[in-house]
Every structure is written in structure tokens, then in C-alpha cells.
Amino acid sequence: MMKRRVFIGASAAAMVAQRAKADDDVNPKAYLAGADFQPFAGPTGTMREFMLEESRIFPGYRHWWGIYTPAPAFTTKPPALMVLQDGPAFSNREGPWRVPDVLDHMIARREVPPMVVVFVAPGTLQARPDQIKPRASDRSLEYDTLSTRYADFLLQEILPLAQAIATWRDDPDDHAIGGHSSGAICAFTVAWNRPDKFRKVYSANGSFTNIRGGDAYPGLVRTQPKRPLRVYQWSDTHDMSRPDWGDWATANHAMAAALDAAGYDHLFEFGEGTHNPIYAAARFQGALRWLWRG
């Protein structure tokens, strides 16, 4: 059963001034000081990092990827799976999300099932001797394009590498995919096109705007056959807005209304922050609990 509510609670808005003049004004320490964002004192999962040097599906680009595997003490059967775009932002233990530390705490308390998390960065060009700035990114092409290409990249190139390291349940109901901004619309696109592989979506400040036609999604959700998806959305009053692409808050409201109208299992939380990921990160634990409820 779908649910929708507006969130203006202390986890986001009261941490900072109601309207930040710029992202530099935001002080994330209010929630990062919490125990769940510190290293866990008990059994902890393992984080490893790798590099796919050459992609077949995105030729000419290399991709950093990482994998978190839960502590064996809490894993008595194959774990669930989550894939997160812009992986270094989510896996960094000094960043706003700190997913490995957060999951160590949540898994130990049985608030979410033990899960393998695969973190993936957008493609970057390999350095050449004549390049001063070699890290040109393929991010928008990969993330904002409404096609199956990125899903194919995950399923054919990244996840087979991850499966050489860890196993997980072969059940799409226990497979989540998520991201922030363009990484969020990317996650929805993967699940929309491949619900046989991913059925839980985490969308933080999703770019459902006209970067590469993403503003078409509300109409598609209303008119196309319903997918077996569970979708969590976060956006903010002062989310990004650009005259050439659109307004992120308005786009997320439109997306939420479409998901509600189509009867999706859906939760939309709306805060008072900006496009800065710390607002969504402060609610990440609640989002995970909701996605894996039951």
C-alpha cells in the first residue's frame, strides 16, 4: 500500500538554518556526531575498492567500484543487495553518508537485513601523458539517459565482478538501487527497465528534470504498466533549480504524485534544505528501514 508524507522534522531542517545561503553554510556535524555515524564497536563489515580499467559498454572509460560485505557474525544466510551510484560519496567514512559505518550499526540491531552494498563511480577517462586534467567524467551520459545501457553495464560488467567476492540472495525483492541527484534518476531508470533485477529504489534529490528527458517519467509512470517497485523519495524546498533544466522540488512533487496515482508502494519525504546531500543523508537510516520493512 502506498504512503506519502511531508517531512519537516529535526533530522534535517533543525540541523541547519531553515534556508542555507549556500552549501558552504551547512554544518553537517549535528547528525554526524551521532553514534551511528561512528565506527561500530562490535563485528564490522569489510569494505574493499577496485578499478574496472576499461568498460565494454562505455568504451574509453574506467570505473572505480567498491563493495561492502556484512560481518559474518550477522550473516546466517545469503544477504540482500544494494547498489549505490556516485559510490565514493556514499562509502567515504568522512563523507555525509558513511554507509559502511551506518550499516554496521543497523545490521547489528536487526533494523535491516545483512546486505552487500556495491558502490559504483561514474566513468572517467584514463590519463594520457598529454593530459593535464585527465578525469573527464561520463556521469551525465551514464546517469541521466533514459535507456537500458547503464543497467546493462551494472548487470554485465560490475555485478559479475562483485559476485566473485560475495554472494547475495537471488531475489529482486531484496535488491535495492539508489543514488543522489542524477544518481537517483539513474537508480530509478535501472529499476524501471529491469524490475526483474531491482525492486527497491532509493532516490535522494532525484534529477527528474529535463537534463536528458527525465521530466518524462511522471507521464510514463501514469500510463505504462505498473512495475513491482517500492520507491523512497527525498527532496527539499530549496532543491536545485535551473532555467534550462527545470526545478528539482517541483519535479519530485510531480514524480511523487504520479507514483501515488499509479498505486506504487511509495514514500516521499520533503525537507527544508538544499541540493546538498547532507539533508538526505540525515534521513538515510529511516529510508532503509522503510525500504526493507516487513
N, C-alpha and C positions, 0 to 999 in steps of 0.2 A: 504494500500500500504506500503510495507516495505521500510525502510530507514536505511542507515548506514552511520556513520561519525566518524572520529577520533577527539577526544577532547584533546587538549594540552593547554587549556586556563588557565587563572589566578585562577580559582576556585580550582585547585588542584596543578598544578606544581609550580606556582609562590608563593604559600604559604610557601613553604619549599625549601631547596636546591634541585636542579634538581635530584640528586641522594643521598638519605639518606644512611649513612653508616650503620645505624641500626635503628630499630623503636624508640629507646630511643632518637635519634637525632631529631625526628619530633616534631615540635611545632604546636599544633592544634589551638592556640589562634587566628590565622589570620582569620579563618572563624567563630570560636565560639564566637568571640567578636561581631558578627553581631546581630542586634536587634531580628531577627527571632529565635535565639538560646537562648533568654532570656524569662522569664515568660511574657505572654501576659497580657496587661493592661485591656483588656475587658473581656467578658464572656469566661470562660475556661472550657475545658472538665474535666472529672473525671477519675483518674487512681486508680485502685484497684488491689490488689495482693492476690493470693490464692495458695494452695498446693493440688495437687492430690496425696494423700498419697500412693496409690497402683494402678498401671496400670494393666489392664487385658491383654492388647496386649503386653506390655513389663513388664512381671511379675517380681517382686522384686525391681522395680524402682519407685521412687517418682518423680513428675514433678512440679516445680514451674510454674505458669502461671499468667498472668495479663491481664487486659482489660482496654482499654481507650474508654470512651464514649464521644462523642462530646457535646459541650454546647447546652442545649435545645434551646437557643435563635437562633441558626442557623439550627435547625432541624425541618423542617416542614413536612417531610415525612421520611419513613424508610431510614436510611443511608446505605452507601456502607460498605464493609467489607474488612479488610486486616489482614493477619496472618503473623507474623514475627518470624522466628526461632532465637535461641540464644536470647530470649526475654529480659533478663536483660540488655544486651548491648544496645539494641535499646530503651528501656524505661527509662533508667537511665538519670536523668536530669543533671548529672555531667559527662556523657559519651560523646562519639563522635557524637551520632545520635540525642539524645534528642527529640525523636519523639513526645511526648505529647506537648511540647512547640512549636515545628515546626508546628504541625498540627493546634494548636490553631490559629496561625498567618495565615496559608494558608487557613483554612476554613473560617475565618472572611473575608478574601479578595476574597473569592469565586474562588480561584485558583484550588481547588479540592473540590469534594462534601464532605459534612459531612460524616465521616466514623467511624465505630467501628474498633478498632485495638486490636487483640488478640495476646499477646506476650507469647511465649512458650519456656521454657528452656529444654535442653536435660535431660534425666533421670539420677538421681543419686541414689546410694544405700542408704538405710536407715541406720542410725547409730546403731551400736550394742555396748554393754558395752566393748567388747573385741577389738573394732576397734579404732586405733589411728588416721587413716585417712579414715573416712567413705565415702568420697564423690567421690568414683569411678564413672566415667561417662559412660553412654551408647551412647555418642554422635555419634561416627563414625558408629556404627551399625545402629542407627536410621537415620542418615542424608545421609550417603554415599551409602547405599544399594539401588539398583535399583529394588524396588518391591512396592507393594501397602500397605505394612504394616504400614508405617508411616502415609499415607493418612487415613487408617482405624483408626489409633489412634486419629488423629485430628477429624475426622467426627463422630466417635462413642463415644469418651471419653471427649475431650476438648471442642469442639464446643457446644455440648448439655449443658455443664455447663455454658458456656458463654451466651447461649440463655436464660438461667434462669435469667440473669441480663440485657440483652439488646436484641433488635430486629434489624434486618437489612434486606435489600432487598433480596428477594429470586430470584436473577438473577445472574448466573455465570459470566456474562459480567461485573458486578460490584463487583466481588470478586477477590482480589489480594492476592498473597502469595509471600514472599520474604525472603532473608537472605544473609549472608556474608559467603564466603568460602564454607565449607561443608554445611552450612545452605542454601546457594544459590542453589547448585545442589539438595539439598533436596526439595526446593521450586519448582524447575523445574520438579522433579520427581513426586511430588504431582499433578501438573497441567497436566503433560504429561499423567498420568494414569487416572486422574479424571477431564477432561475438562468440565464435566457436573456440576462441583462444583467451579472450579477456572479457569479463563481465562486470568488473568493478572499476569505476573511473573516479580519480581524484583530480579536480580542476580548481586551481588557485589563480584568481585574476585572469581567467582564460581569455585569449585574444579572439573572441568570436566576432571579429570585425573584418572589414574589407581589406585585409593585407593581401591575401591571395584568394579571396572569395569566401572567407569563413563566415561572413554575415548571412550566408545561405542556409546555415544549419537550422535556425528556428523553423523555417518553412519545410525543410527536409524532415525534421523530427515530427512535424504535424501531419505530413502527407504520406510518408513512407511507412511500410510495415514496422510495427514496434519490435525493437530488439530486446533481448532479455538482459538489460543493463541496470545496474544500480549506480547512480551518479550523485556525487557530492560536488557542490559548487561553492566557492568563496569569491566575493568581490567587495569593493569598498566605495563609499560615497565619493572619494576623491581619487578614484582609479584613473588610469591614463585616458587622455582624450586628445585626438589629433584630427584636424580638419580633413586630411586626406584619407584616413582610415576609419574614423568614427570614434565613438565614446564607449569605453570598456564597461562602465557601470550600466549604461543603457543596453548594451549588447548582452550582458549577463542576465539582466532582468528579462529581456526578450527570450533568451535561451531557457531560463527557468520557467517562464510562462508556457513555452512550447512543451517542455518536458512534463509539466503538470497537466496540460490539456491532453497530452497523449497517454497519460496514465503511467508514467515511469515511476519506479522506486527512486525517489529523488529528494535531496535536501539542499536548500540554498540558504547560506548564511551570508549576511551583508553587514559589513562593519563601517567604521568611520575613518579608515586610514587612506593610504595612497597605494600606488602600484608596488611599493616596496614590499618584498616578500615577508618581512617580519610580522606583518599583521596576520597573514595566512598561517605562517609558521607557529604563531602563538595558539592557533586552534587545530594544529595538525593532529594532536592526540585524540581530540574529540572527533575529528573526521575519520580517523582509523577505527575508533570504537563503533561509529555509525556504519561504516562500510562493512565491518565484519560482525555486526550484531547478529545474534542468533546462530 
